[in-house]
Amino acid sequence: MATTDALREGTFPSRPRAPQSGPWARHLELLWELVRRDVRARYRGSVLGIGWTLLNPLVFMLVYALVFGSLLKVQGPSGKPYLVFLLSGLLAWTFFQQALVMAASSIIANAGVVRKVAFPWMLLTVSTVTAALVNFLISLVLLVPFLIASHSPVGLPLLALPGLIVVTFGLCLGLGLMLAAGSVYFRDLQYIINLATMVWFYLTPVIWPLSRYQGFFGHGKLGLLAHVIVYANPMTWVVVSFQDIFVFNRWPQHWHGLIYTTLLAAALIWLGLLVFRRLRRRFAEEI
């Protein structure tokens, strides 16, 4: 396949070879090559390599634990280890944030490929979100020593983890397709998403348990608005479900939130596909 060869060799043949398989098989082959390229490029030339996937969330966890746990005396759920509570939510959030940031630049970063090769450019965005998923799956290893050290059991509720990952991937993909297409026409969108996710992080119960947010908001109009925003935040239900599994060793409790998040993820994928297909016509001209 010409596009796959271009990715492997850095060249762009003017006349592709006759395909020997169906279009879906060729697209999957190309997606696999794109994901491999994205994962390798992320750590090319670094000393630690893929070790940065573990080191980054570990450093953030230690900083948050020091600032919020030790200095501000923030506590997790009663009787539960705060580090496991913090890390389980932080890993889920890091996957979401990295996927959006990487997806927003997926078309612009591959301007040379878009200009020279005709293929489903959507795969560039899908591959970046999939690469973020690979990094997330690797980073889950971090939880193991903390679960062992805190004597936190993990049992059958772990079976709910694949479903949560699929829902989170859907949120990332739907938003990522819109951001990738929009960034071609509005370059500042890449910087806006960094600021937006920074604010979004504090509206997600990663540092504080969800039960603590009601006390922060109060009961006035502003408090009610903030309360609605947190509950409308789809990542709220993803994060608390991760915490249910790893901190409480129980099945996700907030099924209403998960159903809402699943439906929203499906709607965002549909909308993302629609927006991407409408805007892709002028990608080669704009970049």
C-alpha positions as CSV (number, residue, x, y, z in Angstrom):
1,M,0.0,0.0,0.0
2,A,1.4,3.3,-1.1
3,T,0.5,5.3,2.0
4,T,1.9,2.7,4.4
5,D,5.1,2.6,2.4
6,A,5.3,6.4,2.6
7,L,5.0,6.3,6.4
8,R,7.6,3.6,6.7
9,E,10.1,5.0,4.3
10,G,9.3,8.7,4.3
11,T,8.7,8.7,0.5
12,F,5.5,9.3,-1.4
13,P,5.2,7.1,-4.5
14,S,3.4,8.8,-7.4
15,R,1.7,5.6,-8.6
16,P,0.4,3.3,-5.9
17,R,0.6,-0.5,-6.3
18,A,-2.6,-2.4,-7.0
19,P,-4.3,-3.3,-3.7
20,Q,-4.2,-6.9,-2.7
21,S,-6.8,-6.7,0.0
22,G,-10.1,-4.9,0.8
23,P,-10.3,-1.3,1.8
24,W,-11.0,-2.0,5.5
25,A,-8.0,-4.3,5.7
26,R,-5.8,-1.6,4.1
27,H,-7.2,1.0,6.5
28,L,-6.5,-1.1,9.5
29,E,-2.9,-1.8,8.2
30,L,-2.4,2.0,7.8
31,L,-3.9,2.7,11.2
32,W,-1.5,0.2,12.8
33,E,1.5,1.9,11.1
34,L,0.3,5.3,12.2
35,V,-0.1,4.2,15.8
36,R,3.4,2.6,15.8
37,R,4.9,5.8,14.3
38,D,3.1,8.0,16.9
39,V,4.2,5.9,19.9
40,R,7.8,5.7,18.6
41,A,8.0,9.4,17.7
42,R,6.9,10.3,21.2
43,Y,10.0,8.9,22.8
44,R,12.5,8.9,19.9
45,G,15.9,10.2,21.1
46,S,15.0,10.2,24.8
47,V,17.0,8.4,27.4
48,L,14.1,6.9,29.4
49,G,12.0,6.2,26.3
50,I,8.7,4.7,27.3
51,G,9.6,5.2,30.9
52,W,8.3,8.7,30.6
53,T,4.8,7.2,30.3
54,L,5.3,6.1,33.9
55,L,7.3,8.9,35.2
56,N,5.0,11.8,34.2
57,P,1.9,10.7,36.1
58,L,4.0,9.6,39.0
59,V,5.6,13.0,39.4
60,F,2.2,14.8,39.1
61,M,0.8,12.4,41.7
62,L,3.6,13.1,44.1
63,V,3.2,16.9,43.6
64,Y,-0.5,16.8,44.1
65,A,-0.2,14.6,47.1
66,L,2.4,16.9,48.6
67,V,0.5,20.2,47.9
68,F,-3.1,19.0,48.5
69,G,-2.5,16.0,50.8
70,S,0.3,17.2,53.1
71,L,0.1,21.0,52.9
72,L,-3.7,21.6,52.4
73,K,-4.7,18.5,54.4
74,V,-7.0,17.2,51.6
75,Q,-8.2,13.7,52.4
76,G,-9.7,11.0,50.2
77,P,-12.6,8.8,51.2
78,S,-12.7,7.8,54.8
79,G,-10.4,4.9,55.6
80,K,-9.1,4.7,52.0
81,P,-5.5,5.4,50.8
82,Y,-5.3,8.9,49.3
83,L,-2.5,8.0,46.9
84,V,-4.5,5.2,45.3
85,F,-7.5,7.5,45.2
86,L,-5.5,10.3,43.6
87,L,-3.6,8.1,41.1
88,S,-6.6,6.1,39.9
89,G,-8.4,9.3,38.9
90,L,-5.2,11.0,37.6
91,L,-4.4,8.3,35.2
92,A,-7.9,8.4,33.7
93,W,-7.7,12.2,33.4
94,T,-4.2,12.1,31.9
95,F,-5.4,9.8,29.1
96,F,-8.3,12.1,28.3
97,Q,-6.1,15.3,28.4
98,Q,-3.3,13.8,26.3
99,A,-5.6,12.4,23.8
100,L,-7.3,15.8,23.2
101,V,-4.0,17.7,23.0
102,M,-2.5,15.2,20.6
103,A,-5.6,15.0,18.5
104,A,-5.9,18.8,18.1
105,S,-2.6,18.9,16.3
106,S,-2.9,15.6,14.4
107,I,-3.7,17.0,11.0
108,I,-1.4,20.1,11.2
109,A,1.5,18.0,12.4
110,N,1.1,15.8,9.4
111,A,0.8,18.6,6.8
112,G,3.4,17.0,4.5
113,V,1.4,13.7,4.4
114,V,-1.9,15.4,3.9
115,R,-0.6,17.5,0.9
116,K,1.1,14.6,-0.9
117,V,-1.0,11.5,-0.2
118,A,-4.7,10.9,-0.7
119,F,-6.0,8.6,2.1
120,P,-8.6,8.8,4.9
121,W,-7.0,11.7,6.8
122,M,-9.3,10.9,9.7
123,L,-7.0,8.0,10.5
124,L,-4.3,10.5,11.6
125,T,-6.6,11.6,14.4
126,V,-7.7,8.1,15.3
127,S,-4.1,7.0,15.5
128,T,-3.2,9.8,18.0
129,V,-6.1,8.9,20.3
130,T,-5.1,5.2,20.0
131,A,-1.5,6.1,20.8
132,A,-2.7,7.9,23.9
133,L,-4.7,4.8,24.8
134,V,-1.5,2.7,24.5
135,N,0.3,5.1,26.8
136,F,-2.6,4.9,29.3
137,L,-2.6,1.1,29.3
138,I,1.1,1.1,30.1
139,S,0.7,3.7,32.8
140,L,-1.8,1.5,34.7
141,V,1.2,-0.5,35.9
142,L,1.8,2.4,38.3
143,L,-1.2,1.4,40.3
144,V,0.2,-2.1,41.1
145,P,2.8,-1.1,43.7
146,F,0.5,1.4,45.4
147,L,-2.3,-1.2,45.6
148,I,0.1,-3.7,47.1
149,A,1.6,-1.3,49.6
150,S,-1.8,-0.1,50.8
151,H,-3.2,-3.6,51.0
152,S,-6.1,-2.5,48.7
153,P,-7.8,-5.5,47.2
154,V,-8.9,-5.6,43.6
155,G,-11.4,-8.2,42.5
156,L,-14.3,-8.9,40.0
157,P,-15.1,-5.1,39.6
158,L,-11.9,-5.0,37.5
159,L,-14.0,-6.6,34.7
160,A,-15.8,-3.2,34.3
161,L,-12.5,-1.5,33.3
162,P,-12.6,-2.4,29.6
163,G,-16.0,-0.8,29.3
164,L,-14.8,2.4,31.0
165,I,-11.8,2.6,28.7
166,V,-14.0,2.2,25.7
167,V,-16.3,5.0,26.9
168,T,-13.4,7.3,27.6
169,F,-11.9,6.5,24.2
170,G,-15.2,7.4,22.6
171,L,-15.2,10.8,24.4
172,C,-11.6,11.5,23.3
173,L,-12.3,10.4,19.7
174,G,-15.4,12.5,19.2
175,L,-13.9,15.6,20.7
176,G,-10.6,14.9,19.0
177,L,-12.1,14.8,15.5
178,M,-13.7,18.2,16.0
179,L,-10.6,19.7,17.5
180,A,-8.4,18.3,14.7
181,A,-10.6,19.6,12.0
182,G,-11.1,23.0,13.7
183,S,-7.4,23.5,14.4
184,V,-6.7,23.5,10.6
185,Y,-8.7,26.7,10.3
186,F,-8.2,28.2,13.7
187,R,-4.7,27.5,15.0
188,D,-5.2,29.1,18.4
189,L,-7.5,26.2,19.2
190,Q,-4.5,24.1,20.1
191,Y,-3.5,26.6,22.8
192,I,-7.1,27.1,24.0
193,I,-7.5,23.3,24.6
194,N,-4.5,23.4,26.9
195,L,-6.1,26.2,29.0
196,A,-9.5,24.6,28.9
197,T,-8.3,21.2,30.1
198,M,-6.5,22.9,33.0
199,V,-9.8,24.4,34.2
200,W,-11.6,21.2,33.4
201,F,-9.3,19.2,35.6
202,Y,-10.4,21.1,38.7
203,L,-14.1,20.5,37.8
204,T,-13.4,16.8,37.8
205,P,-13.2,14.9,41.2
206,V,-9.6,13.8,40.9
207,I,-8.1,15.6,43.9
208,W,-11.2,15.7,46.0
209,P,-13.9,13.1,46.4
210,L,-17.2,13.9,44.6
211,S,-19.0,14.1,48.0
212,R,-16.8,17.1,48.9
213,Y,-17.8,19.2,46.0
214,Q,-21.2,20.0,47.4
215,G,-19.6,21.7,50.4
216,F,-17.3,23.8,48.1
217,F,-20.2,25.2,46.1
218,G,-22.5,26.3,48.8
219,H,-26.2,26.7,48.2
220,G,-26.5,30.0,46.3
221,K,-27.0,30.5,42.6
222,L,-23.3,30.3,41.8
223,G,-23.0,27.1,43.9
224,L,-25.9,25.6,42.0
225,L,-24.4,26.5,38.7
226,A,-21.0,25.0,39.6
227,H,-22.8,21.9,40.9
228,V,-24.6,21.4,37.6
229,I,-21.3,21.9,35.7
230,V,-19.5,19.2,37.7
231,Y,-22.4,16.8,37.3
232,A,-22.7,17.5,33.5
233,N,-19.0,16.9,33.1
234,P,-18.7,13.4,31.5
235,M,-15.2,12.9,33.0
236,T,-16.7,13.1,36.5
237,W,-18.4,9.7,36.0
238,V,-15.4,8.2,34.3
239,V,-13.1,9.2,37.2
240,V,-15.4,8.2,40.0
241,S,-15.9,4.8,38.3
242,F,-12.1,4.3,38.2
243,Q,-12.0,5.2,41.9
244,D,-14.9,2.7,42.6
245,I,-12.9,-0.1,41.0
246,F,-9.4,0.6,42.4
247,V,-10.2,2.4,45.7
248,F,-13.4,0.7,46.9
249,N,-13.1,-2.6,45.0
250,R,-16.7,-2.3,43.9
251,W,-18.6,-2.1,40.7
252,P,-19.2,1.5,39.4
253,Q,-22.0,3.0,41.5
254,H,-23.1,5.9,39.4
255,W,-24.9,4.1,36.6
256,H,-27.0,7.2,35.8
257,G,-23.7,9.1,35.1
258,L,-22.2,6.3,33.1
259,I,-25.3,5.9,30.9
260,Y,-25.2,9.7,30.3
261,T,-21.5,9.6,29.5
262,T,-21.9,6.6,27.1
263,L,-24.7,8.3,25.2
264,L,-22.7,11.6,25.1
265,A,-19.6,9.7,23.8
266,A,-21.8,8.2,21.0
267,A,-23.2,11.6,20.1
268,L,-19.8,13.2,20.1
269,I,-18.4,10.5,17.7
270,W,-21.3,11.1,15.4
271,L,-20.9,14.9,15.5
272,G,-17.1,14.6,15.2
273,L,-17.4,12.5,12.1
274,L,-19.9,15.0,10.6
275,V,-17.7,18.0,11.4
276,F,-14.5,16.3,10.1
277,R,-16.1,15.3,6.9
278,R,-17.4,18.7,6.2
279,L,-14.2,20.5,6.9
280,R,-11.7,18.1,5.4
281,R,-12.2,19.3,1.8
282,R,-9.9,22.3,2.2
283,F,-7.3,20.7,4.6
284,A,-4.6,20.5,1.9
285,E,-5.1,24.2,1.0
286,E,-5.3,25.5,4.6
287,I,-2.2,23.8,5.9
